Amino acid sequence: MSWLAAPTAAASACLLAGALHAPYKHFDRHLDTVRERLAAAAAAGGSPQAAPPPLYVVCRRGNDSQRAVARLREAGISHAVD
């Protein structure tokens, strides 16, 4: 799973199949969706004890992705990387 923490104009330049595209300023609106997608990906993996699926956070310059990863960690999603 990937999360794109970038404005719409930047998102159109780097669309990723299956990604959740949203500006950082709307991050909290999408946190439940991130959790649901992670749970679905983990369930599809078979083993409930398996490592969580990868979560990559991407933005054009790296500022918003770093902020999004920090916010994800605050929300208990510690395996996100930017």
N, C-alpha and C positions, 0 to 999 in steps of 0.2 A: 504494500500500500504506500502511496505517496501523498503528500500534502503540498500544495503549491501556495505559499504565502506571498502572493504578489498581486498587484493591481491587474485589472482585466486586460489592459493593453499589453502588459508584459506576459500575462498568461497565454494570450493568443500566439505569442512568439515561441512558446515552448510547451505545447500541449502534450501531456503524457497520458497514454491510454490507461484507463482505470483510476486516474488520479482524482482527488477532490480538489478542485480549483476554487480558491477563495482568497480575497484580500485579508491581510492580517487584522485589519480593523474589524472584520466580522468573525474573527476566530471563535469567540465564545458561542456564536450561533451554530457552529459546526462541530463542536466538541462531542456532542452525542452521536453524530454521524461517524466521526472518527472511531469512537468506542465501538459502535455497532459493526463497522467494517472490520476492525481488528478482531472482534469476537467471531464474526463470520469466517474470516480467514483462518483463525486458529481452529475453529470447528471443522473446516474443510481439510485441515492438516491431519486430522484423525486423533492424535494423542493429546489429551488435556494437559499432560505434563511437558509437552514439547515447548521449545522456546517460542516466544511471541513472534509473529510475522514481522518482517522488516518494515520500518516506517521512516521514509525519507522525506525531509522537509526542504523545499527548494524555493528560492526566490532569485531575482535578477542579480542583486548585489550581495546578498547574504545577511543583511541587517534584519529583515523581517523574519527570515527563517530561523535565525538565532533566537529571536524573541519568542517565536512560536514553539521552538524546542524547549525553551525555559518554561513556557506556560504549560506545555504538555507534561513536563516533569512535575510541575506543581500539582497537576491534575492526576498524578499517579501513573503516567505513561512514561516510564523511564528509559525505554529503548529507542526513542526517536533520535535521529541524527540529521544534521543539516549539511 
